[in-house]
């Protein structure tokens, strides 16, 4: 039995919303430009639009999720009505649009891309049911938010592009983890990447993408020496890889390993943000 309020379960902010907000903040800080109130508006947009995406995804999944023994979706266990969820999604969409109106016009296409990706992930195109495209879409979720934070203060350059790619890789990793966790439920209803390639190859793909991400960071550090401090964090990549390895070899761990990865990723991101803030504002490195 879930102890969380149905609205909290519907929005699932602690699952990905925190990481999305950190992506936006980190993107803004990477520009080394003075920050202003526009960043606050952007963070509200990130929180509202991502919550909107989660709500409409639960609406689209309510019938399939009802087949789970303990549905995470509050619409599937009857703790919230679909009508209420639609009202919540409408409010979140209006809030997102209001924020878009307050932000610089040069960000409009990216903001529209965010909403387009969330809507077509669950409806119309239903990218979550198309192998390969599901990973691309889930990669875009954090990557677009990080790009918004960066381009709010600086035109896109090599640093911004590398940041975008890295966020995209970790977004795809998150999707693979979700698909592995939900494989038994999805096996006969969906045609996503893990259903197509299988569970074990899915695990190996997750670990390969993690290694690739940290390799890109290592290469980038030699191109942009100002980021040498990131070398301290490359070995910590093991704390993200370990849950994947453990879940691959311990079936009972597979229902919670993605939550462990998310929690560790949030902690790691906060530490990196704190270190970068120190580097930026003190000029220590």
GUDO-392976 format. One line per field, with one value per atom (N, C-alpha, C): residue number from 1; atom name; x, y, z. Coordinates in steps of 0.05 Angstrom, whole numbers, plus 5000, padded with zeros to 4 digits. Layout:
! residues N
pos	NUM/... .
site	CA/... .
x	X/... .
y	Y/... .
z	Z/... .
! end
This chain:
! residues 285
pos	1/1/1/2/2/2/3/3/3/4/4/4/5/5/5/6/6/6/7/7/7/8/8/8/9/9/9/10/10/10/11/11/11/12/12/12/13/13/13/14/14/14/15/15/15/16/16/16/17/17/17/18/18/18/19/19/19/20/20/20/21/21/21/22/22/22/23/23/23/24/24/24/25/25/25/26/26/26/27/27/27/28/28/28/29/29/29/30/30/30/31/31/31/32/32/32/33/33/33/34/34/34/35/35/35/36/36/36/37/37/37/38/38/38/39/39/39/40/40/40/41/41/41/42/42/42/43/43/43/44/44/44/45/45/45/46/46/46/47/47/47/48/48/48/49/49/49/50/50/50/51/51/51/52/52/52/53/53/53/54/54/54/55/55/55/56/56/56/57/57/57/58/58/58/59/59/59/60/60/60/61/61/61/62/62/62/63/63/63/64/64/64/65/65/65/66/66/66/67/67/67/68/68/68/69/69/69/70/70/70/71/71/71/72/72/72/73/73/73/74/74/74/75/75/75/76/76/76/77/77/77/78/78/78/79/79/79/80/80/80/81/81/81/82/82/82/83/83/83/84/84/84/85/85/85/86/86/86/87/87/87/88/88/88/89/89/89/90/90/90/91/91/91/92/92/92/93/93/93/94/94/94/95/95/95/96/96/96/97/97/97/98/98/98/99/99/99/100/100/100/101/101/101/102/102/102/103/103/103/104/104/104/105/105/105/106/106/106/107/107/107/108/108/108/109/109/109/110/110/110/111/111/111/112/112/112/113/113/113/114/114/114/115/115/115/116/116/116/117/117/117/118/118/118/119/119/119/120/120/120/121/121/121/122/122/122/123/123/123/124/124/124/125/125/125/126/126/126/127/127/127/128/128/128/129/129/129/130/130/130/131/131/131/132/132/132/133/133/133/134/134/134/135/135/135/136/136/136/137/137/137/138/138/138/139/139/139/140/140/140/141/141/141/142/142/142/143/143/143/144/144/144/145/145/145/146/146/146/147/147/147/148/148/148/149/149/149/150/150/150/151/151/151/152/152/152/153/153/153/154/154/154/155/155/155/156/156/156/157/157/157/158/158/158/159/159/159/160/160/160/161/161/161/162/162/162/163/163/163/164/164/164/165/165/165/166/166/166/167/167/167/168/168/168/169/169/169/170/170/170/171/171/171/172/172/172/173/173/173/174/174/174/175/175/175/176/176/176/177/177/177/178/178/178/179/179/179/180/180/180/181/181/181/182/182/182/183/183/183/184/184/184/185/185/185/186/186/186/187/187/187/188/188/188/189/189/189/190/190/190/191/191/191/192/192/192/193/193/193/194/194/194/195/195/195/196/196/196/197/197/197/198/198/198/199/199/199/200/200/200/201/201/201/202/202/202/203/203/203/204/204/204/205/205/205/206/206/206/207/207/207/208/208/208/209/209/209/210/210/210/211/211/211/212/212/212/213/213/213/214/214/214/215/215/215/216/216/216/217/217/217/218/218/218/219/219/219/220/220/220/221/221/221/222/222/222/223/223/223/224/224/224/225/225/225/226/226/226/227/227/227/228/228/228/229/229/229/230/230/230/231/231/231/232/232/232/233/233/233/234/234/234/235/235/235/236/236/236/237/237/237/238/238/238/239/239/239/240/240/240/241/241/241/242/242/242/243/243/243/244/244/244/245/245/245/246/246/246/247/247/247/248/248/248/249/249/249/250/250/250/251/251/251/252/252/252/253/253/253/254/254/254/255/255/255/256/256/256/257/257/257/258/258/258/259/259/259/260/260/260/261/261/261/262/262/262/263/263/263/264/264/264/265/265/265/266/266/266/267/267/267/268/268/268/269/269/269/270/270/270/271/271/271/272/272/272/273/273/273/274/274/274/275/275/275/276/276/276/277/277/277/278/278/278/279/279/279/280/280/280/281/281/281/282/282/282/283/283/283/284/284/284/285/285/285 .
site	N/CA/C/N/CA/C/N/CA/C/N/CA/C/N/CA/C/N/CA/C/N/CA/C/N/CA/C/N/CA/C/N/CA/C/N/CA/C/N/CA/C/N/CA/C/N/CA/C/N/CA/C/N/CA/C/N/CA/C/N/CA/C/N/CA/C/N/CA/C/N/CA/C/N/CA/C/N/CA/C/N/CA/C/N/CA/C/N/CA/C/N/CA/C/N/CA/C/N/CA/C/N/CA/C/N/CA/C/N/CA/C/N/CA/C/N/CA/C/N/CA/C/N/CA/C/N/CA/C/N/CA/C/N/CA/C/N/CA/C/N/CA/C/N/CA/C/N/CA/C/N/CA/C/N/CA/C/N/CA/C/N/CA/C/N/CA/C/N/CA/C/N/CA/C/N/CA/C/N/CA/C/N/CA/C/N/CA/C/N/CA/C/N/CA/C/N/CA/C/N/CA/C/N/CA/C/N/CA/C/N/CA/C/N/CA/C/N/CA/C/N/CA/C/N/CA/C/N/CA/C/N/CA/C/N/CA/C/N/CA/C/N/CA/C/N/CA/C/N/CA/C/N/CA/C/N/CA/C/N/CA/C/N/CA/C/N/CA/C/N/CA/C/N/CA/C/N/CA/C/N/CA/C/N/CA/C/N/CA/C/N/CA/C/N/CA/C/N/CA/C/N/CA/C/N/CA/C/N/CA/C/N/CA/C/N/CA/C/N/CA/C/N/CA/C/N/CA/C/N/CA/C/N/CA/C/N/CA/C/N/CA/C/N/CA/C/N/CA/C/N/CA/C/N/CA/C/N/CA/C/N/CA/C/N/CA/C/N/CA/C/N/CA/C/N/CA/C/N/CA/C/N/CA/C/N/CA/C/N/CA/C/N/CA/C/N/CA/C/N/CA/C/N/CA/C/N/CA/C/N/CA/C/N/CA/C/N/CA/C/N/CA/C/N/CA/C/N/CA/C/N/CA/C/N/CA/C/N/CA/C/N/CA/C/N/CA/C/N/CA/C/N/CA/C/N/CA/C/N/CA/C/N/CA/C/N/CA/C/N/CA/C/N/CA/C/N/CA/C/N/CA/C/N/CA/C/N/CA/C/N/CA/C/N/CA/C/N/CA/C/N/CA/C/N/CA/C/N/CA/C/N/CA/C/N/CA/C/N/CA/C/N/CA/C/N/CA/C/N/CA/C/N/CA/C/N/CA/C/N/CA/C/N/CA/C/N/CA/C/N/CA/C/N/CA/C/N/CA/C/N/CA/C/N/CA/C/N/CA/C/N/CA/C/N/CA/C/N/CA/C/N/CA/C/N/CA/C/N/CA/C/N/CA/C/N/CA/C/N/CA/C/N/CA/C/N/CA/C/N/CA/C/N/CA/C/N/CA/C/N/CA/C/N/CA/C/N/CA/C/N/CA/C/N/CA/C/N/CA/C/N/CA/C/N/CA/C/N/CA/C/N/CA/C/N/CA/C/N/CA/C/N/CA/C/N/CA/C/N/CA/C/N/CA/C/N/CA/C/N/CA/C/N/CA/C/N/CA/C/N/CA/C/N/CA/C/N/CA/C/N/CA/C/N/CA/C/N/CA/C/N/CA/C/N/CA/C/N/CA/C/N/CA/C/N/CA/C/N/CA/C/N/CA/C/N/CA/C/N/CA/C/N/CA/C/N/CA/C/N/CA/C/N/CA/C/N/CA/C/N/CA/C/N/CA/C/N/CA/C/N/CA/C/N/CA/C/N/CA/C/N/CA/C/N/CA/C/N/CA/C/N/CA/C/N/CA/C/N/CA/C/N/CA/C/N/CA/C/N/CA/C/N/CA/C/N/CA/C/N/CA/C/N/CA/C/N/CA/C/N/CA/C/N/CA/C/N/CA/C/N/CA/C/N/CA/C/N/CA/C/N/CA/C/N/CA/C/N/CA/C/N/CA/C/N/CA/C/N/CA/C/N/CA/C/N/CA/C/N/CA/C/N/CA/C/N/CA/C/N/CA/C/N/CA/C/N/CA/C/N/CA/C/N/CA/C/N/CA/C/N/CA/C/N/CA/C/N/CA/C/N/CA/C/N/CA/C/N/CA/C/N/CA/C/N/CA/C/N/CA/C/N/CA/C/N/CA/C/N/CA/C/N/CA/C/N/CA/C/N/CA/C/N/CA/C/N/CA/C/N/CA/C/N/CA/C/N/CA/C/N/CA/C/N/CA/C/N/CA/C/N/CA/C/N/CA/C .
x	5017/5000/5018/5012/5028/5020/5039/5034/5033/5042/5043/5016/5011/4986/4984/4960/4957/4968/4965/4976/5006/5019/5048/5057/5042/5048/5044/5024/5017/5039/5048/5068/5096/5102/5128/5152/5149/5170/5197/5197/5222/5236/5221/5233/5251/5241/5257/5256/5236/5233/5258/5268/5292/5316/5320/5342/5338/5314/5309/5315/5307/5313/5343/5357/5386/5399/5388/5399/5397/5374/5370/5389/5392/5410/5439/5447/5475/5480/5461/5464/5468/5453/5456/5484/5492/5518/5541/5539/5561/5568/5549/5554/5573/5576/5593/5583/5557/5545/5529/5525/5508/5480/5470/5443/5422/5397/5376/5350/5328/5302/5292/5303/5294/5298/5319/5325/5302/5291/5269/5245/5239/5217/5222/5247/5254/5250/5258/5255/5226/5209/5180/5170/5180/5172/5181/5205/5215/5198/5192/5176/5148/5135/5108/5106/5123/5122/5129/5148/5155/5133/5121/5098/5075/5070/5050/5055/5081/5088/5083/5089/5084/5054/5038/5010/4997/5003/4990/5001/5025/5035/5020/5013/4997/4969/4958/4932/4932/4953/4955/4960/4972/4980/4961/4939/4923/4912/4904/4893/4916/4938/4961/4972/4975/4986/4968/4942/4923/4929/4945/4951/4974/4987/5009/4997/5012/5003/4999/5019/5018/5023/5003/5007/5019/5039/5050/5032/5017/4999/4973/4968/4944/4918/4919/4894/4887/4907/4903/4892/4897/4887/4863/4853/4828/4832/4857/4861/4857/4856/4850/4835/4816/4800/4815/4808/4820/4812/4788/4778/4796/4802/4820/4847/4858/4884/4884/4863/4861/4860/4846/4846/4874/4888/4915/4933/4931/4947/4941/4916/4908/4920/4920/4932/4962/4975/5004/5012/4995/5000/4997/4976/4973/4996/5005/5028/5053/5057/5080/5079/5056/5052/5057/5047/5051/5081/5096/5125/5138/5129/5140/5137/5114/5109/5128/5139/5156/5185/5192/5220/5228/5254/5264/5253/5247/5234/5252/5279/5297/5295/5282/5279/5253/5236/5209/5209/5226/5226/5234/5253/5261/5239/5225/5203/5180/5174/5154/5162/5188/5199/5195/5198/5194/5165/5146/5118/5111/5122/5117/5127/5151/5163/5146/5137/5122/5095/5082/5055/5058/5076/5078/5092/5105/5115/5092/5070/5048/5024/5021/4998/5007/4988/4992/5015/5040/5062/5066/5062/5067/5095/5114/5142/5151/5138/5145/5141/5126/5120/5136/5155/5171/5201/5211/5239/5258/5276/5296/5286/5262/5251/5244/5238/5233/5258/5281/5306/5312/5307/5313/5295/5270/5252/5260/5266/5273/5300/5317/5342/5337/5317/5311/5299/5286/5274/5294/5315/5335/5352/5358/5376/5365/5339/5326/5325/5320/5320/5348/5368/5395/5402/5393/5398/5384/5360/5345/5361/5371/5387/5412/5425/5449/5443/5424/5418/5402/5393/5381/5402/5428/5449/5471/5472/5495/5487/5496/5491/5504/5493/5503/5532/5550/5577/5585/5611/5620/5612/5616/5609/5580/5563/5534/5526/5539/5533/5541/5565/5573/5554/5546/5527/5501/5491/5467/5469/5491/5495/5497/5511/5514/5487/5471/5445/5427/5430/5415/5422/5447/5456/5444/5445/5433/5403/5390/5362/5354/5370/5366/5370/5390/5396/5371/5359/5336/5313/5309/5287/5292/5317/5324/5318/5325/5319/5289/5274/5244/5233/5243/5233/5241/5265/5273/5255/5250/5234/5205/5195/5167/5164/5186/5186/5163/5158/5136/5109/5105/5079/5077/5099/5099/5103/5112/5121/5101/5076/5056/5040/5047/5031/5048/5074/5090/5112/5124/5146/5169/5176/5197/5224/5246/5273/5279/5273/5279/5262/5236/5219/5232/5243/5254/5281/5299/5326/5329/5311/5313/5324/5320/5327/5358/5372/5401/5416/5410/5422/5415/5391/5384/5402/5408/5427/5455/5464/5491/5491/5468/5466/5467/5454/5455/5483/5498/5525/5543/5539/5555/5551/5526/5520/5533/5533/5545/5575/5588/5617/5622/5605/5609/5607/5587/5584/5609/5619/5643/5668/5669/5691/5689/5665/5661/5670/5663/5672/5702/5715/5744/5757/5746/5757/5753/5730/5723/5742/5750/5767/5794/5803/5829/5826/5801/5795/5790/5777/5770/5783/5808/5822/5808/5792/5778/5760/5755/5736/5751/5777/5793/5782/5768/5757/5737/5726/5707/5721/5747/5762/5756/5751/5745/5720/5702/5676/5675/5694/5693/5693/5710/5710/5683/5669/5644/5622/5628/5609/5602/5620/5616/5591/5584/5561/5535/5536/5513/5513/5537/5538/5532/5540/5537/5508/5487/5460/5450/5461/5454/5465/5490/5503/5488/5482/5468/5441/5426/5399/5400/5421/5424/5428/5441/5447/5429/5412/5394/5366/5350/5323/5306/5308/5292/5298/5321/5330/5320/5308/5301/5279/5262/5239/5248/5271/5279/5306/5319/5346/5345/5324/5323/5319/5304/5301/5327/5343/5369/5387/5387/5403/5394/5368/5358/5367/5365/5373/5402/5418/5447/5455/5440/5446/5439/5418/5411/5432/5441/5462/5487/5495/5519/5517/5493/5489/5491/5479/5480/5509/5524/5552/5568/5563/5577/5569/5544/5534/5547/5550/5563/5592/5606/5634/5637/5620/5622/5616/5597/5591/5615/5629/5653/5675/5678/5698/5692/5667/5659/5661/5652/5650/5676/5693/5718/5742/5739/5762/5784/5777/5797/5813/5799/5814/5822 .
y	4976/5000/5025/5044/5068/5088/5100/5119/5148/5153/5180/5189/5215/5226/5220/5215/5208/5230/5256/5277/5276/5270/5267/5244/5222/5199/5205/5222/5229/5246/5266/5285/5273/5257/5243/5261/5284/5305/5294/5278/5269/5248/5236/5216/5229/5250/5262/5293/5304/5333/5347/5335/5347/5347/5324/5322/5342/5346/5365/5393/5400/5427/5431/5410/5412/5415/5402/5405/5434/5447/5475/5493/5489/5506/5502/5477/5472/5485/5483/5495/5525/5538/5567/5573/5558/5563/5559/5540/5534/5558/5576/5599/5620/5618/5637/5666/5669/5695/5702/5728/5736/5725/5714/5703/5724/5721/5740/5725/5740/5728/5710/5712/5695/5666/5660/5632/5621/5638/5629/5621/5637/5631/5605/5602/5577/5553/5555/5532/5525/5546/5541/5526/5535/5522/5493/5488/5460/5443/5453/5438/5433/5454/5452/5434/5438/5423/5394/5388/5360/5346/5360/5348/5343/5362/5358/5333/5329/5305/5279/5279/5255/5250/5271/5267/5255/5267/5256/5228/5222/5195/5175/5182/5165/5162/5183/5181/5161/5162/5144/5115/5111/5085/5072/5086/5077/5049/5041/5014/4993/4998/4979/4977/5000/4999/4985/4983/4970/4940/4930/4901/4894/4915/4911/4903/4888/4880/4904/4922/4947/4970/4980/5002/5027/5038/5063/5086/5081/5101/5103/5127/5130/5128/5131/5128/5098/5081/5053/5038/5049/5036/5050/5070/5084/5105/5112/5132/5161/5163/5189/5184/5202/5199/5210/5200/5209/5239/5246/5273/5293/5285/5302/5305/5282/5283/5301/5301/5319/5348/5354/5381/5390/5372/5378/5383/5366/5369/5396/5404/5429/5453/5452/5473/5475/5452/5451/5461/5455/5465/5495/5506/5535/5549/5537/5549/5548/5527/5525/5546/5550/5570/5598/5603/5629/5635/5615/5619/5623/5610/5613/5642/5654/5682/5702/5694/5712/5708/5687/5682/5693/5696/5707/5692/5707/5695/5674/5677/5658/5630/5627/5601/5587/5601/5592/5565/5561/5536/5513/5517/5495/5489/5510/5505/5490/5498/5483/5454/5450/5423/5407/5419/5405/5395/5412/5404/5384/5387/5368/5341/5339/5313/5300/5315/5303/5292/5308/5300/5276/5277/5255/5230/5233/5209/5191/5203/5188/5186/5205/5205/5210/5206/5211/5193/5202/5185/5161/5166/5146/5135/5153/5145/5124/5123/5104/5075/5071/5044/5038/5055/5051/5047/5023/5017/5037/5048/5067/5096/5101/5128/5133/5113/5116/5127/5117/5126/5155/5161/5188/5208/5202/5220/5224/5202/5204/5218/5216/5231/5261/5268/5297/5310/5295/5307/5324/5312/5328/5345/5335/5350/5377/5378/5403/5422/5412/5429/5441/5425/5435/5456/5451/5469/5496/5495/5520/5536/5522/5537/5549/5535/5545/5569/5566/5586/5610/5608/5631/5653/5645/5665/5665/5644/5642/5627/5636/5621/5593/5575/5547/5546/5533/5529/5501/5494/5467/5458/5475/5468/5461/5478/5474/5448/5443/5419/5394/5393/5370/5365/5387/5385/5373/5382/5371/5341/5333/5305/5288/5297/5282/5278/5300/5298/5278/5279/5260/5231/5226/5198/5189/5205/5197/5195/5211/5209/5182/5173/5147/5124/5128/5108/5105/5127/5126/5111/5115/5101/5071/5063/5035/5022/5037/5026/5023/5043/5041/5017/5013/4991/4964/4962/4937/4931/4951/4947/4939/4950/4945/4924/4909/4890/4870/4858/4837/4849/4874/4887/4895/4903/4914/4893/4870/4850/4845/4843/4835/4859/4883/4906/4927/4927/4948/4936/4954/4947/4967/4971/4989/4975/4989/4979/4953/4953/4929/4906/4910/4889/4877/4894/4884/4870/4881/4869/4849/4851/4833/4847/4834/4846/4848/4826/4827/4846/4846/4866/4894/4898/4924/4933/4915/4921/4929/4913/4918/4945/4952/4977/5000/4997/5018/5023/5001/5004/5016/5008/5018/5048/5057/5086/5101/5089/5103/5106/5085/5086/5107/5108/5127/5155/5160/5187/5196/5179/5187/5189/5174/5177/5204/5212/5238/5261/5258/5278/5279/5255/5255/5268/5263/5275/5305/5314/5342/5358/5345/5358/5366/5351/5357/5379/5382/5403/5430/5428/5452/5449/5456/5451/5464/5484/5497/5479/5455/5436/5412/5415/5393/5383/5400/5392/5369/5365/5343/5316/5315/5290/5276/5292/5281/5263/5269/5255/5231/5228/5206/5179/5174/5148/5144/5165/5162/5151/5149/5137/5109/5096/5069/5067/5088/5087/5086/5094/5092/5065/5055/5030/5006/5007/4984/4975/4993/4983/4968/4977/4963/4935/4932/4906/4888/4899/4884/4875/4893/4885/4864/4865/4845/4817/4816/4790/4782/4801/4795/4804/4786/4793/4807/4801/4814/4844/4852/4880/4897/4885/4899/4919/4915/4934/4960/4961/4985/4997/4984/4993/5021/5026/5052/5075/5069/5090/5095/5074/5077/5094/5089/5104/5134/5139/5166/5181/5167/5180/5186/5167/5172/5193/5194/5215/5242/5245/5271/5279/5261/5268/5276/5260/5266/5293/5299/5325/5348/5345/5366/5372/5351/5354/5368/5359/5372/5401/5407/5434/5452/5440/5455/5460/5439/5443/5463/5461/5480/5509/5512/5538/5550/5532/5541/5549/5533/5538/5565/5569/5592/5618/5617/5642/5648/5629/5634/5634/5622/5620/5603/5583/5567/5551/5539/5523/5540 .
z	5000/5000/5000/4982/4980/5002/5015/5036/5026/5002/4991/4981/4982/4972/4942/4932/4903/4885/4893/4876/4874/4897/4897/4879/4880/4864/4834/4829/4801/4789/4804/4794/4794/4815/4817/4815/4828/4826/4836/4858/4869/4851/4832/4815/4794/4780/4759/4760/4772/4773/4785/4806/4819/4800/4786/4767/4744/4735/4713/4722/4746/4757/4760/4770/4773/4745/4725/4698/4688/4694/4686/4701/4727/4744/4734/4730/4722/4695/4677/4650/4653/4670/4674/4686/4706/4719/4701/4682/4664/4646/4642/4625/4638/4664/4679/4675/4672/4668/4694/4699/4722/4719/4740/4740/4748/4739/4746/4751/4753/4760/4737/4713/4691/4698/4714/4721/4739/4756/4773/4756/4736/4717/4702/4694/4680/4697/4723/4741/4746/4747/4750/4724/4701/4676/4676/4685/4685/4704/4728/4747/4736/4725/4715/4690/4671/4646/4650/4667/4672/4687/4706/4721/4702/4683/4662/4646/4639/4624/4639/4665/4682/4684/4688/4692/4667/4643/4619/4613/4621/4617/4634/4659/4676/4665/4653/4641/4618/4602/4579/4588/4612/4621/4641/4648/4670/4667/4643/4639/4641/4629/4630/4658/4671/4698/4718/4713/4731/4733/4714/4715/4734/4744/4763/4790/4806/4833/4851/4850/4866/4847/4833/4814/4826/4813/4821/4812/4792/4780/4798/4809/4827/4812/4785/4769/4766/4769/4765/4789/4813/4837/4848/4834/4842/4863/4871/4891/4880/4854/4841/4815/4809/4785/4761/4738/4713/4708/4716/4712/4728/4753/4769/4757/4747/4734/4710/4694/4671/4679/4701/4711/4721/4734/4743/4719/4698/4675/4660/4660/4648/4662/4689/4705/4700/4700/4696/4668/4648/4621/4620/4632/4633/4647/4669/4683/4666/4651/4634/4612/4600/4579/4590/4614/4627/4630/4639/4642/4615/4594/4568/4558/4565/4558/4571/4594/4610/4603/4588/4582/4555/4550/4525/4501/4480/4456/4443/4446/4432/4444/4467/4479/4470/4456/4450/4436/4416/4401/4418/4436/4455/4474/4484/4502/4489/4464/4449/4444/4439/4436/4461/4484/4510/4511/4506/4507/4486/4462/4440/4447/4459/4466/4487/4508/4529/4519/4502/4492/4473/4455/4435/4446/4470/4483/4492/4501/4511/4492/4474/4456/4427/4409/4380/4369/4371/4362/4381/4407/4428/4426/4428/4425/4445/4468/4489/4480/4459/4448/4423/4416/4392/4400/4396/4403/4389/4404/4394/4398/4388/4392/4421/4436/4465/4479/4471/4483/4475/4450/4440/4455/4458/4472/4501/4515/4543/4546/4526/4526/4524/4509/4505/4530/4547/4571/4587/4598/4613/4595/4571/4553/4545/4539/4532/4555/4579/4603/4608/4606/4609/4588/4563/4541/4547/4558/4564/4585/4606/4626/4614/4596/4584/4565/4547/4527/4538/4563/4576/4579/4581/4586/4566/4548/4530/4505/4481/4457/4458/4443/4444/4433/4448/4439/4446/4445/4450/4479/4498/4526/4528/4517/4518/4503/4480/4465/4480/4492/4507/4531/4544/4566/4557/4534/4522/4517/4505/4498/4523/4544/4568/4582/4584/4596/4580/4553/4537/4542/4545/4551/4577/4598/4623/4622/4605/4601/4589/4569/4556/4576/4593/4614/4632/4640/4657/4644/4618/4604/4603/4598/4598/4625/4647/4673/4679/4670/4673/4658/4634/4617/4628/4639/4652/4676/4693/4716/4709/4687/4679/4657/4652/4630/4631/4654/4655/4649/4657/4652/4623/4611/4584/4562/4569/4550/4527/4534/4514/4503/4513/4504/4489/4493/4482/4465/4449/4432/4436/4462/4468/4465/4471/4467/4482/4508/4524/4517/4510/4500/4475/4458/4432/4436/4452/4454/4477/4497/4520/4544/4567/4593/4596/4592/4597/4578/4552/4535/4543/4555/4565/4587/4605/4627/4616/4597/4585/4571/4558/4544/4564/4587/4607/4617/4622/4632/4611/4586/4563/4561/4563/4561/4584/4608/4631/4626/4617/4612/4590/4569/4548/4558/4576/4586/4601/4618/4634/4616/4594/4575/4561/4554/4541/4560/4585/4605/4606/4607/4608/4584/4560/4536/4536/4545/4546/4564/4586/4606/4594/4574/4562/4540/4530/4511/4525/4548/4564/4591/4595/4620/4645/4641/4663/4678/4667/4680/4692/4697/4708/4735/4749/4775/4772/4748/4744/4745/4743/4745/4771/4792/4818/4818/4799/4799/4781/4763/4744/4758/4778/4793/4807/4814/4828/4810/4784/4766/4774/4789/4798/4816/4830/4848/4832/4806/4788/4773/4767/4752/4770/4795/4814/4816/4820/4821/4796/4773/4748/4748/4755/4756/4776/4800/4821/4811/4798/4789/4767/4751/4730/4741/4764/4776/4800/4809/4831/4824/4813/4804/4824/4850/4870/4872/4862/4865/4841/4821/4797/4799/4819/4823/4836/4848/4862/4852/4834/4826/4813/4797/4784/4804/4825/4846/4861/4864/4877/4859/4833/4814/4814/4814/4814/4839/4862/4888/4888/4879/4878/4858/4836/4815/4826/4842/4853/4873/4890/4910/4895/4875/4860/4846/4834/4820/4840/4863/4883/4892/4896/4904/4882/4857/4834/4832/4837/4835/4857/4881/4903/4897/4886/4879/4857/4837/4815/4824/4842/4853/4867/4882/4896/4876/4856/4835/4821/4815/4800/4816/4841/4856/4872/4875/4889/4871/4847/4828/4839/4856/4869/4849/4829/4809/4785 .
! end
